[in-house]
């Protein structure tokens, strides 16, 4: 239900990975999506889906999975 910018995502990944990656900003391109937000309400209605993991925990788990591959 929340919103996370790409800059926030980079910050959170830097904390999880212990890195200091700095984003490289480029001019916008035609067709770039400026704002997007997932809505899982329909998945809840049709499939009974309900998120059980907070974003930061899921990101940490995903990073750990890739690290261990």
ABEGO torsion letter per residue (X at the ends): XBBBBAAAAAAAAAAAAGBABBBBBBBBBBGBBABBBBBAAAAAAAAGBBBABBAAAAAAAAAAAAAAX
